[in-house]
Amino acid sequence: MVMKETWFNYPECTTQQADDLLAEYQRRGVKVERSLNPDYITWTVSARLPESSKPPRANRQYQNRMWG
């Protein structure tokens, strides 16, 4: 089954932040793009990430079994 993928954007990143995000996503094998914003100073990094139809599960680490 193929999961639906959508673009997730990180707007207004510095050059260092954009480079770090690019390297991390490329290491994971995710399609990623970087574009310069109109102010010529900051970057927008876009990553194509899988999207789930189900909401994330609640963390039950601190829930007491007695509370249900």
Residue pairs with C-beta under 8 A, 6 or more apart in sequence:
3 50
3 51
3 52
4 50
4 51
4 53
5 48
5 49
5 50
5 51
6 48
6 49
6 51
7 46
7 47
7 48
7 49
8 46
8 47
8 48
8 49
9 44
9 45
9 46
10 17
10 18
10 21
10 44
10 45
10 46
10 47
11 37
11 42
11 44
12 37
12 42
12 43
12 44
13 21
13 42
13 43
13 44
13 45
14 42
14 43
15 43
17 43
17 45
18 34
18 43
18 45
21 32
21 45
21 47
22 32
22 34
22 45
25 32
25 47
26 32
30 47
30 48
30 49
31 47
31 48
32 45
32 46
32 47
32 48
33 45
33 46
33 47
34 43
34 44
34 45
34 46
35 43
35 44
35 46
36 42
36 43
37 43
37 44
